[in-house]
Amino acid sequence: MKHRRILSMLVVVLVISILFSNVVADEEPESEQSGFESSSGMEIDEGLNQRILEYLENLDEEDLDPNRNEDRYDHYSDEEIYRQWYQDELENRVNSDYIPEGETGSSKSGPTGFYSIGSDIYYTDPVTEVRYCNTTLTYEHIVFTFGSDYKVTSIVPQYAYFSNRRVKVMLEAFNQIGKPYMLPSNVPNSFTCGSFVAYVFLESLGVHMRAGSGQQIEDIENGHTCIDNNTAIRLTPEAIAESDLLPGDVIYWYSPSCATGNVFCPFFSDHPSPCPLYHGIHHSAIYIGNGQVVEAAHNNSVSGVIVGDIRDMTASGLYIYGYVRYINEDVTLPAVTGLSAKPAGKNDVELQWLANKYTDGYLIYARKNGVYGYFAMTRDIIDLDSTESNVVLGCLVLDQTASFTGDDYYVFPYVTDYYGTVYPGDVSVMVTAAGICPAVTNLALIPQSGSIRLTWNSSTDAEGYLIYGIRGGGTYGYISMTTGTTYTDTLASSTQLNRYWVFPYFRDSNNQIIPGEKSVEVNGLAY
């Protein structure tokens, strides 16, 4: 695996390079790799765990600068899409008569695998030639549901694969099927082949590339990298062989009649001369497996986004230029943002951070009693803001083994490759919290004749409450304790300001009082 880059300090660069070199881990609990389960019940590979522990133990806390992941790269500007015409003959597309009304489970000569008619998607088993009807198909970790008319009625990720990078690309590509081809394109309402590829990768992974197929190859040949739109991740395209194609990879075609110059191609080093320069590139498509692609096609047979096959276009003067992998699994993901830890009850700490749509999941580590250890792994994304006007997506994890004195927490974002291997990113800033009762809420002061009455809402796991304060011109100190959620101070001053704070508490196994978080202050006068 390529060495990781942390954008801040050289010391961290050296540490993280050692930590994550040759790290592999299967994130799936059913993996045959050696692993162990955390309190969350999810498994992590032991080798990966040991490397993260070594890294954390050698971590200089002062290097955890929360601003070290600022975007230092400018995005490519969009340029006018130049003409992307190509002439080829698609395999004959069947019309709606191909699917008899009400027919189920029968076979009939025609296209196999996935195929589309307009915006409708169908599937015929390549071996049995049976069309799918009133059933589901799990294909490359995507679940397709078919209705009685053979049409796909829903496309959703398989459980636990909703954040897989290749699944994201394929889902976005399938969701565009049926949209028209138009030059120039009006993304996302219409596409050319190049703008379709660019749009799918931008929406699914945040990869920012230019919208012409030739422009994309031009940037590759010139050593440019694709830039993550929001998180400053640099993705380096990789030339691959046809035998190495995986779903989500991209295929490019070219026309020799449009290629000029007898030069060496640095990217596709095995490509024959003359090298087809960028204006010779005529078509691009996204591979989805089983010899098929999703593409924005335009010819005498069809015009629009379709499911097609990897076709021999030599009769039309087009040849495959090469196969490109944009989905780098070992990119350096920046640290999570908005990370916080707060008490949530007896032995409970709540961790929370903002979600990154381009991250597959998160590894959580903790330092308890001075010892680092793996705590949990999560992929769950929730709405952290309950108001309808503001949606804030993030992650929330509860540690129910937190100490009373406080534990330290670290979060690593990660991505997974096609085979489920986990690649951790940059470590977060450290956050600390104790497993104690959270502060009471809605603390209110009610002035009364000769006294002050305090009321508040109960705190999680609280067995009682300690009232501290300053009466009149006195000093700060203990006032009283109660097991209820009200207290009346009959010694409150009516001439000098009284100030109050409430601490929830519970008792440990030795019957010692463990105070919780201090409340906000309330103050007032008796009358």
C-alpha positions as CSV (number, residue, x, y, z in Angstrom):
1,M,0.0,0.0,0.0
2,K,1.3,3.5,-0.8
3,H,2.7,5.5,2.1
4,R,0.2,7.9,3.6
5,R,0.7,11.6,3.7
6,I,-0.4,13.8,6.5
7,L,-0.4,17.4,5.4
8,S,0.9,19.0,8.6
9,M,4.3,18.1,10.2
10,L,7.2,15.9,9.0
11,V,7.2,14.0,12.3
12,V,3.6,12.9,11.7
13,V,4.4,12.0,8.1
14,L,7.1,9.6,9.2
15,V,4.9,8.1,11.9
16,I,1.9,7.5,9.8
17,S,4.0,6.1,6.9
18,I,5.4,3.5,9.2
19,L,2.0,2.8,10.8
20,F,0.0,2.2,7.7
21,S,2.4,0.6,5.3
22,N,1.2,-2.8,4.1
23,V,-1.8,-2.6,6.5
24,V,-4.7,-4.8,5.5
25,A,-7.8,-5.7,7.4
26,D,-11.1,-7.2,6.6
27,E,-13.9,-5.1,8.0
28,E,-16.5,-7.8,7.7
29,P,-17.3,-9.8,10.9
30,E,-17.6,-13.0,8.9
31,S,-14.0,-12.7,7.6
32,E,-11.7,-15.7,8.1
33,Q,-8.9,-13.3,9.1
34,S,-7.7,-13.4,12.7
35,G,-9.5,-10.6,14.6
36,F,-11.3,-9.8,17.8
37,E,-14.5,-8.1,18.8
38,S,-14.8,-4.8,20.7
39,S,-17.6,-3.8,23.0
40,S,-19.5,-2.8,19.9
41,G,-19.5,-6.3,18.6
42,M,-17.6,-5.4,15.3
43,E,-14.4,-7.1,14.4
44,I,-11.1,-5.5,13.4
45,D,-8.0,-7.2,12.1
46,E,-5.4,-7.7,14.8
47,G,-2.5,-6.6,12.6
48,L,-4.2,-3.3,11.8
49,N,-5.1,-2.9,15.5
50,Q,-1.4,-3.4,16.6
51,R,-0.2,-0.8,14.2
52,I,-2.7,1.8,15.3
53,L,-1.8,1.1,18.9
54,E,1.9,1.7,18.2
55,Y,1.1,4.9,16.4
56,L,-1.1,6.2,19.3
57,E,1.5,5.3,21.9
58,N,4.1,7.3,20.1
59,L,1.8,10.2,19.3
60,D,2.8,13.7,20.2
61,E,-0.4,15.3,21.3
62,E,0.8,18.8,20.3
63,D,0.9,17.6,16.7
64,L,-2.8,17.2,16.6
65,D,-3.5,20.5,15.1
66,P,-7.3,20.7,14.3
67,N,-6.5,23.0,11.3
68,R,-3.9,20.8,9.7
69,N,-6.3,19.5,7.0
70,E,-7.3,22.7,5.4
71,D,-7.8,22.4,1.7
72,R,-4.5,23.5,0.0
73,Y,-5.5,22.7,-3.5
74,D,-7.5,24.7,-6.0
75,H,-10.2,22.8,-8.0
76,Y,-10.0,22.5,-11.7
77,S,-12.2,25.0,-13.4
78,D,-14.9,23.7,-15.7
79,E,-14.1,24.2,-19.3
80,E,-16.4,24.2,-22.4
81,I,-17.0,20.6,-23.5
82,Y,-15.9,20.1,-27.0
83,R,-17.6,17.9,-29.5
84,Q,-17.8,14.2,-28.5
85,W,-19.2,12.4,-31.5
86,Y,-18.5,8.8,-32.2
87,Q,-20.0,6.3,-34.7
88,D,-20.6,2.8,-33.6
89,E,-23.3,0.2,-33.7
90,L,-24.7,-0.9,-30.4
91,E,-26.0,-4.4,-30.2
92,N,-29.7,-4.4,-31.3
93,R,-31.7,-3.1,-28.4
94,V,-35.0,-4.9,-27.9
95,N,-38.2,-2.9,-27.7
96,S,-41.0,-3.2,-25.1
97,D,-42.4,-6.2,-27.0
98,Y,-39.5,-8.2,-25.9
99,I,-41.1,-8.7,-22.5
100,P,-44.5,-10.4,-22.8
101,E,-47.1,-9.0,-20.3
102,G,-47.5,-11.3,-17.3
103,E,-44.8,-13.8,-18.4
104,T,-42.7,-15.2,-15.5
105,G,-39.6,-17.3,-15.3
106,S,-39.3,-18.1,-19.0
107,S,-36.3,-17.7,-21.3
108,K,-36.2,-16.0,-24.7
109,S,-33.4,-15.2,-27.0
110,G,-32.1,-11.6,-26.5
111,P,-29.6,-9.6,-24.5
112,T,-28.3,-11.0,-21.3
113,G,-27.1,-9.4,-18.1
114,F,-28.4,-5.9,-17.4
115,Y,-30.0,-4.0,-20.3
116,S,-32.1,-0.8,-20.4
117,I,-35.0,0.5,-22.4
118,G,-35.4,4.2,-21.7
119,S,-35.2,4.6,-18.0
120,D,-36.2,1.0,-17.3
121,I,-33.7,-1.6,-16.3
122,Y,-33.9,-5.4,-16.8
123,Y,-31.8,-8.4,-16.1
124,T,-31.5,-11.8,-17.9
125,D,-29.3,-14.5,-16.4
126,P,-26.4,-14.9,-18.8
127,V,-26.3,-18.7,-18.2
128,T,-29.9,-19.8,-18.0
129,E,-31.3,-16.8,-20.1
130,V,-34.1,-16.5,-17.5
131,R,-35.4,-13.0,-17.0
132,Y,-35.7,-11.8,-13.4
133,C,-39.3,-11.2,-12.3
134,N,-40.9,-10.7,-8.8
135,T,-37.5,-11.3,-7.1
136,T,-34.3,-9.7,-6.1
137,L,-30.7,-9.9,-7.4
138,T,-27.7,-9.0,-5.3
139,Y,-25.0,-7.9,-7.7
140,E,-21.6,-6.4,-6.6
141,H,-23.1,-5.6,-3.2
142,I,-26.2,-3.9,-4.7
143,V,-29.7,-5.3,-4.3
144,F,-31.9,-4.9,-7.4
145,T,-35.7,-5.6,-6.9
146,F,-37.7,-6.7,-10.0
147,G,-41.5,-6.3,-10.4
148,S,-44.0,-8.5,-12.2
149,D,-43.2,-6.6,-15.5
150,Y,-39.5,-7.5,-15.2
151,K,-38.5,-3.9,-14.6
152,V,-36.2,-3.0,-11.7
153,T,-38.3,-1.2,-9.1
154,S,-35.5,-0.3,-6.6
155,I,-31.8,-0.2,-6.4
156,V,-30.2,-0.1,-2.9
157,P,-26.9,-1.0,-1.4
158,Q,-26.5,-4.4,0.3
159,Y,-26.5,-4.1,4.1
160,A,-23.2,-2.6,5.4
161,Y,-22.1,-1.6,1.8
162,F,-23.9,1.7,1.5
163,S,-20.6,3.6,2.0
164,N,-18.4,1.3,-0.2
165,R,-16.7,3.5,-2.8
166,R,-17.4,1.2,-5.8
167,V,-21.0,0.7,-4.8
168,K,-21.4,4.5,-4.6
169,V,-20.1,4.9,-8.1
170,M,-22.3,2.2,-9.5
171,L,-25.5,3.4,-7.7
172,E,-24.9,6.9,-9.1
173,A,-24.4,5.6,-12.6
174,F,-27.5,3.4,-12.5
175,N,-29.6,6.3,-11.2
176,Q,-28.8,8.3,-14.4
177,I,-30.1,5.6,-16.8
178,G,-32.6,7.0,-19.3
179,K,-31.4,10.6,-19.2
180,P,-30.8,12.0,-22.7
181,Y,-27.5,12.6,-24.5
182,M,-27.1,16.2,-25.5
183,L,-24.2,18.3,-26.8
184,P,-23.5,20.5,-25.0
185,S,-24.8,18.7,-21.9
186,N,-27.0,20.2,-19.2
187,V,-25.8,18.2,-16.2
188,P,-27.6,16.5,-14.5
189,N,-30.5,16.7,-16.9
190,S,-28.6,15.5,-19.9
191,F,-25.0,14.3,-20.6
192,T,-22.2,13.6,-23.0
193,C,-20.1,10.6,-22.3
194,G,-17.4,12.6,-20.6
195,S,-19.7,14.7,-18.5
196,F,-21.5,11.6,-17.4
197,V,-18.3,10.1,-16.1
198,A,-17.3,13.3,-14.4
199,Y,-20.8,13.8,-12.8
200,V,-21.0,10.3,-11.4
201,F,-17.6,10.5,-9.7
202,L,-18.2,14.0,-8.4
203,E,-21.6,13.0,-6.9
204,S,-20.5,9.6,-5.5
205,L,-16.9,10.2,-4.3
206,G,-16.3,14.0,-4.5
207,V,-13.7,13.4,-7.3
208,H,-13.5,16.6,-9.3
209,M,-12.5,16.0,-13.0
210,R,-13.0,17.9,-16.2
211,A,-16.1,17.0,-18.2
212,G,-14.6,16.0,-21.6
213,S,-13.3,12.5,-22.1
214,G,-10.3,13.9,-23.9
215,Q,-9.7,16.5,-21.1
216,Q,-9.7,13.7,-18.5
217,I,-7.0,11.8,-20.4
218,E,-5.1,15.1,-21.0
219,D,-5.0,15.7,-17.3
220,I,-3.8,12.1,-16.7
221,E,-1.1,12.3,-19.3
222,N,0.1,15.6,-17.8
223,G,0.4,14.1,-14.4
224,H,-2.6,15.9,-12.9
225,T,-4.5,14.3,-10.1
226,C,-8.2,14.4,-9.4
227,I,-9.1,16.5,-6.4
228,D,-11.7,15.7,-3.8
229,N,-14.3,18.4,-3.9
230,N,-14.6,19.0,-0.2
231,T,-11.8,17.2,1.7
232,A,-8.6,17.9,-0.2
233,I,-8.0,14.3,-1.0
234,R,-5.8,13.8,-4.0
235,L,-6.8,10.7,-6.1
236,T,-4.1,9.5,-8.6
237,P,-5.5,7.7,-11.6
238,E,-4.0,4.3,-12.4
239,A,-3.7,2.5,-15.7
240,I,-4.9,-1.1,-15.4
241,A,-5.2,-4.1,-17.7
242,E,-8.5,-5.3,-19.0
243,S,-8.2,-8.5,-16.9
244,D,-7.9,-6.3,-13.8
245,L,-11.2,-4.3,-14.4
246,L,-13.4,-3.9,-11.4
247,P,-16.8,-2.2,-11.2
248,G,-16.4,1.5,-11.0
249,D,-13.3,1.6,-13.3
250,V,-13.5,3.7,-16.5
251,I,-12.9,2.7,-20.1
252,Y,-11.8,5.1,-22.8
253,W,-12.0,4.7,-26.7
254,Y,-10.2,6.7,-29.3
255,S,-10.2,7.3,-33.1
256,P,-6.8,6.9,-34.8
257,S,-8.0,9.2,-37.6
258,C,-8.2,12.0,-35.0
259,A,-4.9,11.2,-33.3
260,T,-1.8,13.1,-34.1
261,G,1.9,12.8,-33.2
262,N,4.1,9.8,-33.0
263,V,5.0,10.2,-29.2
264,F,5.4,7.9,-26.2
265,C,2.3,7.6,-23.9
266,P,3.6,7.9,-20.3
267,F,0.4,6.7,-18.7
268,F,-0.4,3.8,-20.9
269,S,3.2,2.8,-21.4
270,D,2.3,-0.3,-23.5
271,H,0.1,1.6,-25.9
272,P,1.3,1.3,-29.5
273,S,2.4,4.4,-31.4
274,P,1.2,6.8,-32.6
275,C,-0.1,7.9,-29.2
276,P,-3.7,9.2,-29.6
277,L,-3.5,12.7,-28.3
278,Y,-6.3,14.1,-26.3
279,H,-8.6,15.2,-29.2
280,G,-8.5,11.6,-30.4
281,I,-10.4,10.4,-27.4
282,H,-14.0,9.9,-28.5
283,H,-15.8,7.9,-25.8
284,S,-15.8,6.9,-22.1
285,A,-17.9,4.6,-20.0
286,I,-18.1,3.2,-16.4
287,Y,-17.5,-0.5,-16.0
288,I,-20.1,-2.4,-13.9
289,G,-18.8,-5.9,-14.2
290,N,-19.7,-9.0,-16.4
291,G,-18.4,-7.2,-19.5
292,Q,-20.9,-4.4,-19.2
293,V,-20.8,-0.6,-18.8
294,V,-23.1,2.3,-18.0
295,E,-22.5,5.1,-20.6
296,A,-24.0,8.1,-22.2
297,A,-24.2,6.9,-25.8
298,H,-25.1,8.7,-29.0
299,N,-25.3,6.9,-32.4
300,N,-27.8,5.8,-35.0
301,S,-29.4,3.3,-32.5
302,V,-29.6,5.1,-29.2
303,S,-29.1,8.5,-27.6
304,G,-28.9,8.6,-23.8
305,V,-27.6,6.9,-20.7
306,I,-27.8,3.2,-21.1
307,V,-26.5,-0.2,-19.9
308,G,-24.3,-1.5,-22.7
309,D,-21.5,-4.0,-23.3
310,I,-17.8,-3.4,-23.9
311,R,-18.1,-3.4,-27.6
312,D,-15.7,-3.8,-30.5
313,M,-16.1,-0.5,-32.3
314,T,-13.4,-1.1,-34.9
315,A,-16.0,-1.1,-37.7
316,S,-16.7,2.5,-36.8
317,G,-13.0,3.4,-36.5
318,L,-12.9,3.4,-32.7
319,Y,-10.5,1.4,-30.5
320,I,-10.1,1.0,-26.8
321,Y,-7.5,3.5,-25.6
322,G,-7.1,2.1,-22.0
323,Y,-8.7,1.3,-18.7
324,V,-8.4,3.7,-15.8
325,R,-8.9,3.2,-12.1
326,Y,-9.8,6.4,-10.3
327,I,-10.9,4.7,-7.1
328,N,-7.7,4.8,-4.9
329,E,-8.3,2.9,-1.7
330,D,-5.1,4.1,0.0
331,V,-5.7,7.8,-0.2
332,T,-4.9,9.9,2.9
333,L,-8.3,10.8,4.4
334,P,-8.3,13.9,6.5
335,A,-9.2,13.7,10.1
336,V,-12.8,14.0,11.2
337,T,-14.2,17.4,12.1
338,G,-16.5,18.4,14.9
339,L,-15.3,15.6,17.2
340,S,-16.6,15.9,20.8
341,A,-17.0,13.7,23.9
342,K,-19.3,14.3,26.8
343,P,-20.6,12.5,29.8
344,A,-23.8,10.5,29.2
345,G,-24.4,8.7,32.5
346,K,-22.8,6.1,34.8
347,N,-19.8,4.7,32.9
348,D,-21.2,6.3,29.7
349,V,-19.5,8.7,27.3
350,E,-21.1,10.0,24.1
351,L,-18.8,10.6,21.1
352,Q,-20.0,12.7,18.2
353,W,-18.5,14.0,15.0
354,L,-19.5,15.3,11.5
355,A,-20.0,12.9,8.7
356,N,-17.9,12.9,5.5
357,K,-19.8,11.4,2.6
358,Y,-16.6,10.2,1.0
359,T,-15.6,8.1,4.0
360,D,-16.7,4.5,4.2
361,G,-16.6,4.3,8.0
362,Y,-14.7,5.1,11.2
363,L,-12.4,3.3,13.7
364,I,-12.6,4.6,17.3
365,Y,-9.7,4.1,19.7
366,A,-9.5,4.9,23.4
367,R,-6.9,5.3,26.1
368,K,-8.2,3.9,29.3
369,N,-6.1,3.9,32.5
370,G,-3.1,4.9,30.3
371,V,-3.6,1.9,27.9
372,Y,-4.5,2.4,24.2
373,G,-7.0,0.0,22.7
374,Y,-9.5,-0.5,19.8
375,F,-13.0,0.5,20.9
376,A,-15.4,0.4,18.0
377,M,-16.0,0.6,14.3
378,T,-19.1,2.4,12.8
379,R,-20.6,3.2,9.5
380,D,-23.9,4.6,10.8
381,I,-24.8,8.1,9.7
382,I,-27.6,10.0,11.6
383,D,-29.1,13.5,11.7
384,L,-27.5,15.2,14.6
385,D,-29.8,18.2,14.4
386,S,-33.4,17.6,15.2
387,T,-34.7,20.8,13.6
388,E,-36.4,20.5,10.2
389,S,-34.6,23.6,8.9
390,N,-31.1,22.4,9.4
391,V,-29.9,18.9,8.6
392,V,-26.5,18.0,10.1
393,L,-25.3,14.5,9.3
394,G,-22.9,12.9,11.6
395,C,-21.9,9.9,13.7
396,L,-22.8,9.1,17.3
397,V,-21.1,6.3,19.4
398,L,-21.8,5.5,23.0
399,D,-19.0,4.1,25.2
400,Q,-20.6,2.2,28.1
401,T,-17.3,1.2,29.7
402,A,-16.0,4.8,30.4
403,S,-14.2,5.5,33.7
404,F,-15.3,8.0,36.3
405,T,-12.0,9.8,36.0
406,G,-12.0,10.3,32.2
407,D,-10.8,8.5,29.1
408,D,-9.2,9.8,25.9
409,Y,-10.6,9.1,22.4
410,Y,-9.3,9.1,18.8
411,V,-11.1,8.6,15.6
412,F,-9.7,7.4,12.2
413,P,-11.8,7.7,9.0
414,Y,-11.3,4.8,6.6
415,V,-12.1,3.6,3.2
416,T,-12.5,0.0,2.0
417,D,-11.4,-1.5,-1.3
418,Y,-13.3,-3.9,-3.5
419,Y,-12.3,-6.8,-1.4
420,G,-13.2,-5.2,2.0
421,T,-9.7,-4.2,3.0
422,V,-9.7,-1.3,5.4
423,Y,-7.4,1.7,4.8
424,P,-7.3,4.1,7.8
425,G,-6.9,7.9,7.3
426,D,-5.6,10.7,9.5
427,V,-6.0,10.6,13.2
428,S,-8.4,13.1,14.9
429,V,-7.6,15.5,17.6
430,M,-7.8,13.9,21.1
431,V,-11.0,14.4,23.1
432,T,-11.6,13.4,26.7
433,A,-14.7,12.7,28.8
434,A,-15.6,10.8,32.0
435,G,-18.5,8.3,32.5
436,I,-20.5,10.5,34.9
437,C,-23.9,12.0,35.0
438,P,-24.4,14.8,32.5
439,A,-25.4,18.3,33.8
440,V,-29.0,18.8,34.7
441,T,-31.1,20.8,32.2
442,N,-33.7,23.6,32.6
443,L,-32.3,24.7,36.0
444,A,-34.7,27.5,37.1
445,L,-34.8,29.8,40.2
446,I,-38.1,30.9,41.6
447,P,-38.0,33.7,44.2
448,Q,-40.3,33.3,47.2
449,S,-41.0,35.1,50.4
450,G,-38.0,34.4,52.6
451,S,-36.6,31.7,50.3
452,I,-35.6,30.6,46.8
453,R,-36.9,27.5,45.1
454,L,-34.8,25.7,42.6
455,T,-36.1,23.2,40.0
456,W,-34.4,21.2,37.2
457,N,-34.9,18.2,35.0
458,S,-33.4,14.9,36.0
459,S,-30.0,13.7,34.8
460,T,-29.2,10.3,33.3
461,D,-28.4,7.7,35.9
462,A,-28.5,10.3,38.8
463,E,-29.2,8.9,42.2
464,G,-29.4,12.4,43.7
465,Y,-28.2,16.0,43.4
466,L,-25.7,18.2,45.2
467,I,-26.6,21.9,45.5
468,Y,-23.6,24.3,45.8
469,G,-23.8,28.1,45.8
470,I,-23.1,31.5,47.3
471,R,-25.6,33.0,49.6
472,G,-25.6,36.8,49.7
473,G,-22.0,38.0,50.4
474,G,-20.8,34.6,51.6
475,T,-18.3,32.2,50.0
476,Y,-18.9,29.4,47.6
477,G,-19.7,26.1,49.2
478,Y,-21.9,23.1,49.8
479,I,-25.6,23.9,50.6
480,S,-27.5,20.7,50.5
481,M,-28.3,17.4,48.7
482,T,-31.6,15.8,47.6
483,T,-32.8,12.8,45.7
484,G,-35.6,14.9,44.0
485,T,-35.4,17.5,41.3
486,T,-36.4,20.5,43.5
487,Y,-34.8,22.3,46.5
488,T,-36.0,25.2,48.6
489,D,-33.3,27.4,50.2
490,T,-34.8,29.0,53.3
491,L,-31.5,30.8,54.1
492,A,-31.4,32.8,50.8
493,S,-30.7,36.5,51.1
494,S,-33.3,39.0,50.1
495,T,-30.7,41.9,49.9
496,Q,-27.7,40.3,48.3
497,L,-27.5,38.1,45.2
498,N,-27.7,34.4,45.7
499,R,-25.9,32.1,43.1
500,Y,-26.5,28.3,42.7
501,W,-25.2,25.3,40.8
502,V,-26.4,21.7,40.8
503,F,-24.3,18.5,40.5
504,P,-26.0,15.2,39.7
505,Y,-24.3,12.2,41.4
506,F,-24.3,8.4,41.7
507,R,-22.5,6.1,44.1
508,D,-19.8,3.7,43.1
509,S,-19.3,0.1,44.3
510,N,-17.7,1.5,47.5
511,N,-20.6,3.7,48.1
512,Q,-18.5,6.8,47.3
513,I,-20.4,9.7,45.7
514,I,-19.3,10.4,42.1
515,P,-20.4,13.9,41.2
516,G,-21.5,14.7,37.6
517,E,-21.1,17.7,35.5
518,K,-21.8,21.1,37.0
519,S,-25.0,22.9,35.8
520,V,-25.2,26.4,34.5
521,E,-25.5,29.1,37.1
522,V,-28.8,30.6,38.3
523,N,-29.1,33.6,40.6
524,G,-31.6,35.8,42.3
525,L,-33.0,37.3,45.4
526,A,-35.6,36.1,47.9
527,Y,-38.3,38.7,48.7
